[in-house]
Amino acid sequence: MLIRLLRIELAKTRRSLALLMALACPFVVVLLNFMIQIKSKRAVNWEMYWMGQTAVWSYFMYPLYIALVTALLNGNEHRNGTWRVMLTMPISRTQLYLAKLILAFIFLLASNLALFVFAAGSIYILGLLGLSVAGAFEFDFGHAIMVLMLASLPILAIQHWISWRVPNIVAPLTLSVAATMAILQVGQSKDWVYHPWTYVMAALNASELSTRQNALYLGLGTGLSLIMLSLLWVKYRSQEFR
């Protein structure tokens, strides 16, 4: 039933704004870094180029994208009033909640893959413009995508739950903007461990290996815990859509 639900949900996202944002958001990040490199007119430090892509993505755009995509995927049901229709099917609220969550996770994977595909394309263009691309692809893409996905689980869990509960896009986006802006203050302090929005940035770009590992473990552990709690809440406490 869960696989069938996912197929239904995927079919509903064809030509949707959520699908467009999965491509547009990483494209904007890559375009920004590409234009900065073009304007600098200097030889490219490819390690710094990749760090620039992941830093802008993980600090600013990625958390906002998570809020946007979860709000869009759940907002379709809020806007069209189709929650009750969905629940007339032989499915439970928990199954529907989990299907929406998995769909959002798939969209995050797609956006992260798009980021690195677009970045690779920008390197190809820089090579056509005469810049040396030697060593440009000595970057562990698989590890970076794994870190992006696992460290962002708490954000996904929180934003998905809010978007499920609140029938407008303003509340989840407001929370995301406020939490993202707080990274600037909290991220450099010892209290970063209490702010899940810092986990992605720390897991990818922290200078110390121990900090990167701790951020990854915190993201995975906190994310899975929040997902389990939200599933239990939906099963036993949720009264919406009745």
Summary of the structure (lengths in Angstrom):
residues: 242
radius of gyration: 19.1
end to end distance: 21.4
largest distance: 62.4
contacts: 758
relative contact order: 0.14
helix: 81%
strand: 0%
